[in-house]
Amino acid sequence: MITINLICVGGLKEDYFRAASKEYEKRLGTMCKLTVTEIPPAPLPQEPSDAQIAAALEKEAELISKKLAANAVTYAMCIEGKQRGSEQLAAEFERYAIGGKSAFNFIIGSSYGLAERIKSAADLRLSMSEMTFPHRLARIMLLEQIYRALSINAGSKYHK
């Protein structure tokens, strides 16, 4: 069975985002072993300097590194990453599984992103879109796309 390890910097404050996340976690529970880990964002002042942001990202990187599943394919979610269609993500999961990799880390950073060392260490940099979305929505969108990819691979009618 495929293992998905989703590491998120920050939590979901709004009830509707938490409910959506729980729904996809429930759906995915029948298709994979899913772990969602929330890491607290490093505190920053209201108007942080570039140096303060870099230091915060490094602190978050330390915590992220400790939560990464070993021997897993790692996706860093970042704006400069490559976009993939649902079918492409499904095909990647299949290709990796055929190659003996069935564990995947997905990392969603804070609203300031991820430290460069996390992105550099990742196997793939993945972008959701060129559009800008609320940061908290990224988790829901990613969970939905993982669910969609696994549904495609299972031959389900979910994907249209």
LOBA-260884 format. One record per residue: residue number from 1; residue in one letter; y, x, z of N, C-alpha, C in turn. Coordinates in nm, 2 decimals. Layout:
N
REC;pos;code;n_north;n_east;n_up;ca_north;ca_east;ca_up;c_north;c_east;c_up
REC;NUM;A;Y;X;Z;Y;X;Z;Y;X;Z
...
//
This chain:
160
REC;pos;code;n_north;n_east;n_up;ca_north;ca_east;ca_up;c_north;c_east;c_up
REC;1;M;-0.12;0.09;0.00;0.00;0.00;0.00;0.12;0.09;0.00
REC;2;I;0.22;0.05;-0.07;0.35;0.12;-0.08;0.43;0.11;0.05
REC;3;T;0.50;0.22;0.08;0.58;0.23;0.20;0.72;0.25;0.16
REC;4;I;0.81;0.16;0.22;0.95;0.17;0.19;1.02;0.20;0.33
REC;5;N;1.10;0.31;0.33;1.17;0.35;0.45;1.32;0.34;0.41
REC;6;L;1.39;0.23;0.46;1.53;0.21;0.43;1.61;0.26;0.55
REC;7;I;1.70;0.36;0.52;1.78;0.41;0.63;1.93;0.37;0.59
REC;8;C;1.99;0.31;0.69;2.13;0.26;0.66;2.22;0.31;0.77
REC;9;V;2.33;0.36;0.73;2.43;0.40;0.82;2.52;0.28;0.85
REC;10;G;2.52;0.23;0.97;2.59;0.11;1.01;2.50;-0.01;1.01
REC;11;G;2.54;-0.11;1.08;2.46;-0.24;1.09;2.53;-0.35;1.02
REC;12;L;2.46;-0.46;1.03;2.51;-0.59;0.96;2.57;-0.67;1.07
REC;13;K;2.70;-0.69;1.07;2.77;-0.77;1.18;2.76;-0.92;1.15
REC;14;E;2.77;-0.96;1.03;2.78;-1.10;0.99;2.64;-1.16;0.99
REC;15;D;2.63;-1.29;1.05;2.51;-1.36;1.06;2.44;-1.38;0.92
REC;16;Y;2.53;-1.41;0.82;2.47;-1.44;0.69;2.41;-1.32;0.62
REC;17;F;2.47;-1.20;0.65;2.40;-1.08;0.59;2.27;-1.05;0.67
REC;18;R;2.27;-1.07;0.80;2.15;-1.04;0.88;2.04;-1.14;0.84
REC;19;A;2.08;-1.27;0.81;1.98;-1.36;0.77;1.92;-1.33;0.63
REC;20;A;2.01;-1.28;0.54;1.96;-1.24;0.40;1.87;-1.12;0.42
REC;21;S;1.90;-1.03;0.50;1.82;-0.91;0.52;1.69;-0.95;0.57
REC;22;K;1.68;-1.03;0.67;1.56;-1.08;0.73;1.47;-1.15;0.63
REC;23;E;1.53;-1.23;0.55;1.46;-1.30;0.44;1.39;-1.20;0.35
REC;24;Y;1.46;-1.10;0.30;1.39;-1.01;0.21;1.29;-0.92;0.29
REC;25;E;1.32;-0.89;0.41;1.22;-0.81;0.49;1.10;-0.89;0.51
REC;26;K;1.11;-1.02;0.53;0.99;-1.11;0.54;0.91;-1.11;0.41
REC;27;R;0.98;-1.13;0.30;0.92;-1.13;0.16;0.85;-1.00;0.13
REC;28;L;0.92;-0.89;0.16;0.86;-0.76;0.14;0.74;-0.73;0.23
REC;29;G;0.74;-0.79;0.34;0.63;-0.77;0.43;0.49;-0.79;0.38
REC;30;T;0.48;-0.88;0.28;0.35;-0.91;0.21;0.32;-0.81;0.10
REC;31;M;0.42;-0.73;0.06;0.40;-0.65;-0.06;0.40;-0.50;-0.02
REC;32;C;0.46;-0.46;0.09;0.47;-0.32;0.13;0.48;-0.31;0.28
REC;33;K;0.48;-0.18;0.32;0.51;-0.16;0.46;0.66;-0.11;0.46
REC;34;L;0.74;-0.20;0.52;0.89;-0.17;0.52;0.94;-0.14;0.66
REC;35;T;1.02;-0.04;0.66;1.09;0.00;0.78;1.24;0.01;0.75
REC;36;V;1.32;-0.06;0.83;1.46;-0.06;0.81;1.52;0.01;0.94
REC;37;T;1.59;0.12;0.92;1.65;0.19;1.03;1.80;0.19;1.02
REC;38;E;1.86;0.15;1.13;2.01;0.16;1.13;2.06;0.28;1.21
REC;39;I;2.15;0.36;1.15;2.20;0.47;1.22;2.35;0.44;1.25
REC;40;P;2.40;0.46;1.37;2.54;0.43;1.39;2.63;0.53;1.31
REC;41;P;2.74;0.47;1.25;2.83;0.56;1.18;2.90;0.65;1.28
REC;42;A;2.93;0.77;1.24;3.01;0.86;1.33;3.15;0.80;1.34
REC;43;P;3.21;0.81;1.46;3.34;0.75;1.48;3.45;0.83;1.41
REC;44;L;3.54;0.76;1.35;3.65;0.82;1.28;3.78;0.75;1.32
REC;45;P;3.90;0.81;1.32;4.02;0.75;1.34;4.06;0.65;1.23
REC;46;Q;4.16;0.57;1.25;4.20;0.47;1.15;4.23;0.54;1.01
REC;47;E;4.30;0.65;1.01;4.34;0.72;0.89;4.28;0.86;0.90
REC;48;P;4.15;0.88;0.87;4.09;1.01;0.88;4.13;1.10;0.77
REC;49;S;4.13;1.23;0.81;4.16;1.34;0.71;4.03;1.37;0.64
REC;50;D;4.04;1.44;0.53;3.92;1.48;0.45;3.82;1.56;0.54
REC;51;A;3.88;1.65;0.62;3.79;1.73;0.71;3.72;1.64;0.82
REC;52;Q;3.79;1.54;0.87;3.73;1.45;0.97;3.61;1.37;0.90
REC;53;I;3.64;1.33;0.78;3.53;1.25;0.70;3.41;1.34;0.68
REC;54;A;3.44;1.46;0.63;3.33;1.56;0.61;3.25;1.58;0.73
REC;55;A;3.31;1.60;0.85;3.24;1.62;0.97;3.16;1.50;1.01
REC;56;A;3.22;1.38;0.99;3.14;1.26;1.03;3.02;1.25;0.94
REC;57;L;3.03;1.28;0.81;2.92;1.27;0.72;2.81;1.37;0.76
REC;58;E;2.85;1.48;0.81;2.75;1.58;0.85;2.68;1.53;0.98
REC;59;K;2.75;1.47;1.07;2.68;1.41;1.19;2.58;1.31;1.15
REC;60;E;2.62;1.22;1.05;2.53;1.12;1.00;2.41;1.18;0.93
REC;61;A;2.44;1.29;0.86;2.33;1.35;0.78;2.22;1.41;0.88
REC;62;E;2.27;1.46;1.00;2.17;1.50;1.10;2.08;1.39;1.14
REC;63;L;2.13;1.27;1.16;2.05;1.16;1.21;1.97;1.11;1.09
REC;64;I;2.02;1.10;0.97;1.94;1.06;0.86;1.82;1.15;0.83
REC;65;S;1.84;1.28;0.84;1.74;1.38;0.82;1.62;1.35;0.91
REC;66;K;1.65;1.31;1.03;1.54;1.29;1.13;1.46;1.17;1.10
REC;67;K;1.51;1.08;1.02;1.45;0.95;0.99;1.37;0.94;0.86
REC;68;L;1.39;1.05;0.78;1.32;1.05;0.65;1.17;1.06;0.66
REC;69;A;1.10;0.98;0.59;0.95;0.99;0.59;0.91;1.11;0.51
REC;70;A;0.82;1.19;0.56;0.77;1.31;0.50;0.69;1.27;0.37
REC;71;N;0.69;1.36;0.27;0.62;1.34;0.15;0.65;1.21;0.08
REC;72;A;0.78;1.17;0.09;0.82;1.05;0.02;0.92;1.08;-0.09
REC;73;V;0.93;1.00;-0.19;1.03;1.01;-0.29;1.16;0.95;-0.23
REC;74;T;1.27;1.03;-0.24;1.39;0.99;-0.17;1.50;0.95;-0.27
REC;75;Y;1.55;0.83;-0.25;1.67;0.78;-0.33;1.79;0.79;-0.24
REC;76;A;1.89;0.85;-0.29;2.02;0.85;-0.22;2.11;0.75;-0.30
REC;77;M;2.15;0.65;-0.23;2.24;0.55;-0.29;2.38;0.60;-0.29
REC;78;C;2.44;0.63;-0.41;2.57;0.68;-0.42;2.63;0.64;-0.55
REC;79;I;2.76;0.64;-0.55;2.84;0.59;-0.67;2.82;0.67;-0.79
REC;80;E;2.79;0.81;-0.77;2.77;0.89;-0.89;2.63;0.89;-0.93
REC;81;G;2.54;0.82;-0.87;2.41;0.81;-0.91;2.39;0.74;-1.04
REC;82;K;2.26;0.74;-1.09;2.23;0.67;-1.22;2.19;0.53;-1.19
REC;83;Q;2.23;0.44;-1.28;2.20;0.30;-1.27;2.06;0.28;-1.33
REC;84;R;1.98;0.19;-1.28;1.85;0.16;-1.33;1.84;0.01;-1.34
REC;85;G;1.78;-0.04;-1.44;1.74;-0.18;-1.44;1.62;-0.21;-1.35
REC;86;S;1.60;-0.34;-1.33;1.49;-0.38;-1.24;1.36;-0.33;-1.30
REC;87;E;1.34;-0.34;-1.43;1.21;-0.30;-1.49;1.20;-0.15;-1.48
REC;88;Q;1.31;-0.07;-1.49;1.30;0.07;-1.48;1.26;0.11;-1.33
REC;89;L;1.32;0.04;-1.23;1.28;0.07;-1.10;1.13;0.04;-1.07
REC;90;A;1.09;-0.07;-1.13;0.95;-0.11;-1.11;0.86;0.00;-1.18
REC;91;A;0.90;0.05;-1.30;0.82;0.15;-1.37;0.82;0.28;-1.29
REC;92;E;0.93;0.32;-1.23;0.94;0.44;-1.14;0.84;0.43;-1.03
REC;93;F;0.84;0.31;-0.96;0.74;0.29;-0.85;0.60;0.32;-0.90
REC;94;E;0.57;0.26;-1.02;0.43;0.27;-1.08;0.40;0.42;-1.11
REC;95;R;0.50;0.48;-1.18;0.47;0.62;-1.22;0.45;0.71;-1.09
REC;96;Y;0.53;0.69;-0.99;0.51;0.77;-0.87;0.37;0.74;-0.80
REC;97;A;0.34;0.61;-0.80;0.21;0.57;-0.74;0.09;0.63;-0.82
REC;98;I;0.10;0.63;-0.95;-0.01;0.69;-1.03;-0.01;0.84;-1.00
REC;99;G;0.10;0.90;-0.97;0.11;1.05;-0.94;0.07;1.08;-0.79
REC;100;G;0.04;0.97;-0.72;-0.01;0.99;-0.58;0.10;0.98;-0.48
REC;101;K;0.22;0.93;-0.52;0.33;0.91;-0.42;0.35;0.76;-0.40
REC;102;S;0.33;0.72;-0.28;0.34;0.57;-0.25;0.44;0.54;-0.14
REC;103;A;0.52;0.65;-0.10;0.62;0.63;0.01;0.75;0.66;-0.05
REC;104;F;0.85;0.58;-0.02;0.99;0.59;-0.07;1.09;0.58;0.04
REC;105;N;1.18;0.67;0.05;1.30;0.67;0.13;1.42;0.62;0.05
REC;106;F;1.49;0.52;0.10;1.62;0.48;0.04;1.73;0.50;0.14
REC;107;I;1.83;0.57;0.11;1.94;0.60;0.21;2.07;0.54;0.16
REC;108;I;2.12;0.45;0.25;2.26;0.39;0.23;2.35;0.45;0.33
REC;109;G;2.45;0.53;0.28;2.54;0.59;0.37;2.65;0.50;0.43
REC;110;S;2.75;0.55;0.49;2.86;0.47;0.55;2.95;0.44;0.43
REC;111;S;3.06;0.37;0.47;3.16;0.34;0.36;3.22;0.46;0.30
REC;112;Y;3.21;0.58;0.37;3.25;0.70;0.31;3.15;0.78;0.23
REC;113;G;3.03;0.72;0.22;2.92;0.78;0.14;2.82;0.86;0.23
REC;114;L;2.77;0.96;0.16;2.67;1.05;0.22;2.71;1.19;0.21
REC;115;A;2.67;1.27;0.30;2.70;1.42;0.29;2.63;1.47;0.17
REC;116;E;2.69;1.57;0.11;2.64;1.63;-0.01;2.50;1.69;0.01
REC;117;R;2.47;1.74;0.12;2.33;1.79;0.14;2.23;1.69;0.14
REC;118;I;2.26;1.57;0.18;2.16;1.46;0.17;2.14;1.42;0.03
REC;119;K;2.25;1.41;-0.05;2.24;1.37;-0.19;2.17;1.48;-0.27
REC;120;S;2.19;1.61;-0.24;2.13;1.72;-0.31;1.98;1.73;-0.28
REC;121;A;1.94;1.69;-0.16;1.80;1.70;-0.12;1.72;1.58;-0.17
REC;122;A;1.79;1.47;-0.21;1.72;1.35;-0.26;1.66;1.38;-0.40
REC;123;D;1.55;1.31;-0.43;1.48;1.32;-0.56;1.57;1.26;-0.66
REC;124;L;1.63;1.15;-0.63;1.71;1.07;-0.72;1.84;1.02;-0.66
REC;125;R;1.94;1.01;-0.73;2.07;0.95;-0.69;2.07;0.82;-0.76
REC;126;L;2.09;0.71;-0.69;2.08;0.58;-0.75;2.22;0.50;-0.72
REC;127;S;2.27;0.44;-0.83;2.39;0.36;-0.81;2.36;0.22;-0.84
REC;128;M;2.42;0.13;-0.77;2.39;-0.01;-0.79;2.47;-0.06;-0.91
REC;129;S;2.59;-0.01;-0.93;2.68;-0.07;-1.03;2.81;0.02;-1.04
REC;130;E;2.88;0.01;-1.15;3.01;0.07;-1.15;3.11;-0.02;-1.08
REC;131;M;3.08;-0.14;-1.05;3.17;-0.23;-0.98;3.17;-0.19;-0.83
REC;132;T;3.27;-0.23;-0.76;3.28;-0.21;-0.61;3.24;-0.34;-0.54
REC;133;F;3.15;-0.32;-0.44;3.10;-0.43;-0.36;3.12;-0.40;-0.22
REC;134;P;3.13;-0.50;-0.13;3.13;-0.47;0.01;3.01;-0.39;0.05
REC;135;H;3.04;-0.29;0.14;2.94;-0.19;0.18;2.81;-0.26;0.24
REC;136;R;2.84;-0.36;0.32;2.73;-0.43;0.38;2.64;-0.50;0.29
REC;137;L;2.69;-0.54;0.17;2.62;-0.61;0.07;2.51;-0.52;0.00
REC;138;A;2.54;-0.39;0.01;2.45;-0.29;-0.06;2.30;-0.31;-0.01
REC;139;R;2.29;-0.33;0.12;2.15;-0.34;0.18;2.08;-0.46;0.12
REC;140;I;2.15;-0.57;0.11;2.09;-0.69;0.06;2.06;-0.68;-0.09
REC;141;M;2.15;-0.62;-0.16;2.12;-0.60;-0.30;2.00;-0.50;-0.32
REC;142;L;2.00;-0.40;-0.25;1.89;-0.30;-0.26;1.75;-0.37;-0.22
REC;143;L;1.75;-0.44;-0.11;1.63;-0.51;-0.07;1.58;-0.60;-0.18
REC;144;E;1.68;-0.68;-0.24;1.64;-0.77;-0.34;1.58;-0.69;-0.46
REC;145;Q;1.64;-0.58;-0.50;1.59;-0.51;-0.61;1.46;-0.44;-0.59
REC;146;I;1.43;-0.40;-0.47;1.30;-0.35;-0.43;1.20;-0.46;-0.44
REC;147;Y;1.23;-0.58;-0.39;1.15;-0.70;-0.39;1.12;-0.73;-0.54
REC;148;R;1.22;-0.73;-0.62;1.21;-0.77;-0.76;1.12;-0.67;-0.83
REC;149;A;1.14;-0.54;-0.81;1.05;-0.43;-0.87;0.91;-0.45;-0.83
REC;150;L;0.88;-0.47;-0.70;0.74;-0.49;-0.66;0.68;-0.62;-0.71
REC;151;S;0.77;-0.72;-0.73;0.72;-0.85;-0.79;0.68;-0.83;-0.94
REC;152;I;0.76;-0.75;-1.01;0.73;-0.72;-1.15;0.60;-0.65;-1.15
REC;153;N;0.58;-0.55;-1.07;0.45;-0.47;-1.07;0.33;-0.56;-1.03
REC;154;A;0.36;-0.66;-0.95;0.25;-0.75;-0.91;0.22;-0.86;-1.01
REC;155;G;0.31;-0.87;-1.12;0.29;-0.97;-1.22;0.34;-1.11;-1.18
REC;156;S;0.43;-1.11;-1.08;0.48;-1.24;-1.03;0.58;-1.29;-1.12
REC;157;K;0.61;-1.42;-1.11;0.70;-1.49;-1.20;0.85;-1.48;-1.14
REC;158;Y;0.87;-1.41;-1.03;1.00;-1.40;-0.97;1.10;-1.34;-1.07
REC;159;H;1.06;-1.24;-1.14;1.16;-1.17;-1.23;1.16;-1.25;-1.36
REC;160;K;1.28;-1.28;-1.40;1.30;-1.35;-1.53;1.37;-1.27;-1.63
//
